[in-house]
Amino acid sequence: TALRRAFPAASITALATPPVFDLLVANPDLDEVMLYDREHRHRGWSGRLSLIREVRSRRFDLGVVFPHAFEGALLLRLSGIPIRVGYRAEGRGWLLTHPVRCTRSRRHQLYHYVDLLDAIGVKPDHHGPVLRLPAEAFAEAGATVWMGSRDAKAGEAVAQRLRSGGGAVRFQPLDVADRASVRGFRDACLGEAGRIDVLVNNAGILARK
């Protein structure tokens, strides 16, 4: 969302492995999601070279590599992408045009990724993690969705957007570190729906050493 807002006319593509690919395909801010199939299609050196040729053919102007793996930065470099942003980790800083210092912290992983966007001047309106993609998928499938987030303003904005598309979506402020908040969310959900069929939790912290 932050990248789309910063570059509204750009074509934005994500390269993802199978588990992440399934989450990103529903993201309305992406124009395309490319599959990085390292176990089959892109396995071994010949497969990696095939992927590099495919990425190079797209002539991307900017690449942001979120994971810390050396391979991700090398892929951007070999693909000829002129602006390459990522964390200076695993000895790969020389492969990046905008290496970002990785500091030790205990924060949700989203904040860790937002710091990379800061390196290219992209400033999100809020940094609070919001349960978005799973909520969209369940709402489109006809489920009644209950969303919770500490960021009430951002959470309600996402819920309202899903409701405008016909989804049965409820939002209630929720802090999973507060037992009273969790119980209140549970009681509100069960009081109206009677049961919970699927529970998705995307709250967490990221420890860097």
N, C-alpha and C positions, 0 to 999 in steps of 0.2 A: 504494500500500500504506500509506504513512504517513497519507494523508488518510482512508482507510477505517478505519484503526486509531483515529484521532482522532475520527471521526464515524461510528461503526458503524451507527447507525440512519438515516443520511442517504442520500438518493438522489443519487448522484454521476454527473454527465454530463460528457463531454469534447466539445469542438467542435474538429474537425480538418479540415485540407485532405486531398485524396485520398491522397497518399503516406503521411501519418501515420495516416489513418483505417484503412488496411489493417493497420497494426501494433496499433492500440488495440482493435480489435473483439474480440480474443481475451483482453483483460485481464479477469480475474475480479473485480477490485476496482472496475470500472466498471459502473454499471447501464445506461448508454446511451452511444452515441457518435453525435453529430450530425455530418453532413457539411457542411462549408463549401465549396461548389462555386463558387469565384469565377470560373471560366472559362465556366460555363454557367448553372446555376440562379440563382446569386447574383451574376451579372455586372452591372456598372453600378449606378447609383443605385437603380433599381427593385428590382434583385436584393438589394442591401444592405438596403433598407428591408424587404423580405420576410423576410430573415434576422433583422433586429432585432425585427420583430413576432413571429416564431416563438420567439426567445429570451425576449422579454418575457412571452409567454403561459405560459412555464414557471414564472414567479415564483421565480426562484432567490434564495437568501439570500446567497450568497457566490460571488464569481468571482475566479479566479486566472488572470492572463494571463502566460504564460511568455515568449513572444517579445517583442522590444523595440519592435515596430512601433506607431506611433501609432494605427493603425486598431483594434488589439485593445483598447486601453484605451477608445477612443471607443465601440466596440460595447458594452462593459460598461456604460458611462454611459448611453447612449441606451436600453439595454434595461431600465433601472431597477433594476439589481442594487444593493442597499444597501451591501454590503461588497465593495470592489474592491481587489485586491492585485496589484502588479506593480512592475517596476523604473522608477525615475524617469529615463526616457531619452526622447530624441526630443521633448522639450518637452511630455510628456504627464502630468507629475506631478499637475497640477490635476484630472485626470480620475479619479484614484485616491484612495480613502479611506485606503489604507495603502501609500503610495509607498515603495519601498526604494531606498536609495542604491546605485548600481552602481559598484563599485570595480574597479580594474584588477587582473587576476589571470590566472594560467595554471593552470587546473584543468580537470578533466573537466567537461563541461557539466552533468552530474547535480548536482555540488556547487553550481553556479550556481543551479539551480532549487531546491535544498533551502533556500538562503538565503531564498527567498520564503516558504516554509512556516514558517520561523522567525518571520517577521513576524506570524503569527497564532497563534503558540504551538505549532505542530506540530513535534515533535522525533522524527525517524526513529531507530530503534534503531541503524542503521548507514548510512553514506553510500557504501559501496563499490558501484560499478556492477556489476550482475549481468546476464548474458545470459539474459533470461527469456522474453520473448514469442516470439522466433524458436525457442527451444528447445522451448517448448510446442507450437508449430505443427508442427515436424518430428516430435516425439515422437508427437503425435496422428495423424500421417500414417504412422506405422509405422517411421520411420527410427531407427537407432541414433545417439544424440546424445552427443557429447563436449563438456562444458562446462568452461571455465577461467576463473578469477578470482583476483585477489590476495587477496580476502576469502574465505578457505577456509571459515569457519563459515557465512557467508551463502550461498556457492555450494553447499555440500553440503546445506544446508537446502532450497534450491530443487530440487536434483537428487533429494533424497529425496521431496519432494512429488510430483514428476513420476513417479518410480518407483512411488509408492503408487497412481497412477492407471493403472498398467500400461505406462508408457513404459520403453524400453530406454535408460537415461541413465547416463552415467559422468561423474564429476567429478574434476578434478585441478587443484591450485593452479597458477596461471599468471600470470607477469608478463611482458607483451610487451616491456618495456624491458630484459629480461634474456635474452640469447641462449641461455644454458644452460637457462633455464626453458622457452623456446620449443622448443628441440631436444628436451628431455625430454618435453614434451607431444606433439610430433609423433611421436617414436619410440614412445611408449606407445600412441598412437592407431593408427599404422600397424602396430605389432606385433600388435595384436588384430584390427583391422578389415581391414588389408591395403591400404586406399585411403581417400581423402577425396573425397567427391562434391561437397559444398557447404561452403564456409568463410565464416563470418560474423564480422566483427570490429567490436565496438562500443567499442573502447578509443580514447581520444583526449584532447586537451586543448582548452581554450577560452581564447583570448587576448582580453582586453578592453583597449581603449585609451581 
